[in-house]
């Protein structure tokens, strides 16, 4: 997906910005003798540590659904950060966790495959909540492949909790560099980017400079809608909800994008929950998603949602393949 001028922007820094390595004005000072670097950087970790928030912040636009609930990310999502000195191809992966369903098994397999393709591995952990058993299992799995540990959520962590998490991460992965960051506010994220860039192999850019993702605009639209479903249904609907984009038509003369999408659920009761009383909830989901899509695409958006019951779709390999899972 190529960057659109209206959405290729960086999120504002948080209140702790003095810690961030400043890079403004460096563009014209990159020496011709400085070797250019490019490569794949896989963000790995247990569910709900903020990998997708970090990806979205670094790229400067939303590519992945973000929720306070674990296992929101299902696909391998690629975000591309292009700087004069390096091109960093970030790979956001589903959280590595124990799962017995076909959906969960495919998500974890996707994450593990991305590890094998990486030039640099960044383990992301929750600095506010501390390391859990899942973090230790992932750290054991990635081992020395993890060049960096991003201790995320510094905006929510007490100093004591943050220091304890950093110390334990250092014991688990003594060869990795520990970098506290806040993906939400941007604190110290530029320092992480600079360190990662230097660790990449020398070589030319792998993608055009204006491309920000491998994902299509249809995929992005489905992620935005799915994020709103997760947020607005809370704990009423399990994660067996998916979004399929049925139509994606641009009308430049009207500055309009027309999107038709199907929301898949597994049971009729779930359909009623998503639609809500007198259709109120599905209207709220559509309105919130539409506003985000208009901000991203820089045009008016007409979004039409339909809820369909596809029994046990999360266990149907054919449906999973159609969803790219």
Secondary structure, DSSP 8 states (H G I E B T S, - for coil): -B--TTT-------TTGGGS---TT-GGG--TTS--EEEEEEEE-STTSSHHHHHHHHHTS--S---SSTT---S-EEEEEE-SSEEEEEEE--------SHHHHHHHHHHHHHHHH-SEEEEEEETTT---HHHHHHHHHHGGGEEEEEEE-TTT--HHHHHHHHHHHHHHTTTSEEEE--TTT-TTHHHHHHHHHHHS-B---SS-TTB-BSS-HHHHHHHHHHHHHHHHHTTSS-S--EEEEEEEEEEGGGTEEEEEEEEEESSHHHHHHHH-GGGHHHHHHHHHHHHHHHHHHTSEEEEEEEEEE-TTGGG-HHHHHHTT-
